[in-house]
Amino acid sequence: MMLLLRDVACLRGDRLLFEGLDLALGAGEALVVTGPNGVGKSSLLRIAAGLLRPAAGSVERAGRSAWLGEASALDAERTLGETLGFWAALDGTTADAAMAAMRIDHLARVPVRYLSTGQRRRAAIARTIASGAALWLLDEPANGLDVEGIDRLGTAMAAHRARGGAVLTATHLPLPLDDAPTFPLTGAMA
């Protein structure tokens, strides 16, 4: 099992977002978390990533995970190739294939500050691809992407799963993960 959450609860401030949540994700699997704004989709992913402590319950992760959140963590003053290369080197990989997968390799010499919203999102996804992590935790990965970008994201997720990786994603937008079950998060009223 790559990810196992048992009886997890999440408090944000004094507000209970959810409790008693169980979730398991194994190699090659994907799970799509859905629900209205404010029910805790992003908080659930942050708990899965170890970025937020659960108020109750336990979280077990096997292997490395890659987090894709709203912020891309790309240095605006560096070129795309330099900033993705920096992150890939920390993970012991290279970014070339990931940039090609997201069709941004032609932008390698462009400073990040000149990239469009969609190009920055593709770059953040390329960073996830290049990480080499077995577990991808993707919070609203399609935000800012055009149709081709969403198709490339789908191809990347399928390839990752075919290699034994797993994907946990939260989204409001349809994703090309037709074979993945949906986990509707309704939240708790507090």
QUIGIRA-V629584 format. One record per residue. N is the residue number from 1. RES is the residue in three letters. SS is DSSP state (H for helix, E for strand, L for the rest). D_FIRST is the distance of its C-alpha to the first C-alpha in whole Angstrom. Layout:
n->[N	N]
res->[RES	RES]
ss->[SS	SS]
d_first->[D_FIRST	D_FIRST]
//
This chain:
n->[1	2	3	4	5	6	7	8	9	10	11	12	13	14	15	16	17	18	19	20	21	22	23	24	25	26	27	28	29	30	31	32	33	34	35	36	37	38	39	40	41	42	43	44	45	46	47	48	49	50	51	52	53	54	55	56	57	58	59	60	61	62	63	64	65	66	67	68	69	70	71	72	73	74	75	76	77	78	79	80	81	82	83	84	85	86	87	88	89	90	91	92	93	94	95	96	97	98	99	100	101	102	103	104	105	106	107	108	109	110	111	112	113	114	115	116	117	118	119	120	121	122	123	124	125	126	127	128	129	130	131	132	133	134	135	136	137	138	139	140	141	142	143	144	145	146	147	148	149	150	151	152	153	154	155	156	157	158	159	160	161	162	163	164	165	166	167	168	169	170	171	172	173	174	175	176	177	178	179	180	181	182	183	184	185	186	187	188	189	190]
res->[MET	MET	LEU	LEU	LEU	ARG	ASP	VAL	ALA	CYS	LEU	ARG	GLY	ASP	ARG	LEU	LEU	PHE	GLU	GLY	LEU	ASP	LEU	ALA	LEU	GLY	ALA	GLY	GLU	ALA	LEU	VAL	VAL	THR	GLY	PRO	ASN	GLY	VAL	GLY	LYS	SER	SER	LEU	LEU	ARG	ILE	ALA	ALA	GLY	LEU	LEU	ARG	PRO	ALA	ALA	GLY	SER	VAL	GLU	ARG	ALA	GLY	ARG	SER	ALA	TRP	LEU	GLY	GLU	ALA	SER	ALA	LEU	ASP	ALA	GLU	ARG	THR	LEU	GLY	GLU	THR	LEU	GLY	PHE	TRP	ALA	ALA	LEU	ASP	GLY	THR	THR	ALA	ASP	ALA	ALA	MET	ALA	ALA	MET	ARG	ILE	ASP	HIS	LEU	ALA	ARG	VAL	PRO	VAL	ARG	TYR	LEU	SER	THR	GLY	GLN	ARG	ARG	ARG	ALA	ALA	ILE	ALA	ARG	THR	ILE	ALA	SER	GLY	ALA	ALA	LEU	TRP	LEU	LEU	ASP	GLU	PRO	ALA	ASN	GLY	LEU	ASP	VAL	GLU	GLY	ILE	ASP	ARG	LEU	GLY	THR	ALA	MET	ALA	ALA	HIS	ARG	ALA	ARG	GLY	GLY	ALA	VAL	LEU	THR	ALA	THR	HIS	LEU	PRO	LEU	PRO	LEU	ASP	ASP	ALA	PRO	THR	PHE	PRO	LEU	THR	GLY	ALA	MET	ALA]
ss->[L	L	E	E	E	E	E	E	E	E	E	E	L	L	E	E	E	E	E	E	E	E	E	E	E	L	L	L	L	E	E	E	E	E	L	L	L	L	L	L	H	H	H	H	H	H	H	H	H	L	L	L	L	L	L	E	E	E	E	E	E	L	L	L	E	E	E	E	L	L	L	L	L	L	L	L	L	L	E	H	H	H	H	H	H	H	H	H	H	H	L	L	L	L	L	H	H	H	H	H	H	L	L	L	H	H	H	L	L	L	E	H	H	H	L	L	H	H	H	H	H	H	H	H	H	H	H	H	H	H	L	L	L	L	E	E	E	E	E	L	L	L	L	L	L	L	H	H	H	H	H	H	H	H	H	H	H	H	H	H	H	H	L	L	L	E	E	E	E	E	L	L	L	L	L	L	L	L	L	L	E	E	E	E	L	L	L	L	L	L]
d_first->[0	4	6	7	11	13	16	17	20	22	26	28	31	32	30	27	25	23	22	19	17	13	11	7	6	5	7	10	10	12	14	17	18	22	25	28	29	28	26	23	21	21	21	18	17	18	17	13	15	16	20	21	20	19	22	20	17	14	12	9	8	7	10	13	13	16	18	21	23	27	28	28	29	31	34	37	40	38	38	34	34	35	32	29	30	30	27	25	27	25	22	24	24	27	27	30	27	26	29	30	27	28	32	33	34	38	37	36	40	40	40	37	39	41	38	37	35	33	33	32	29	28	29	26	24	25	24	20	20	22	20	18	14	11	11	14	15	18	21	24	23	26	29	32	31	33	32	32	30	27	28	27	24	23	23	21	18	19	19	16	14	16	15	11	11	10	12	13	17	20	23	26	27	26	24	23	20	22	19	16	17	18	18	21	22	25	25	27	31	32]
//
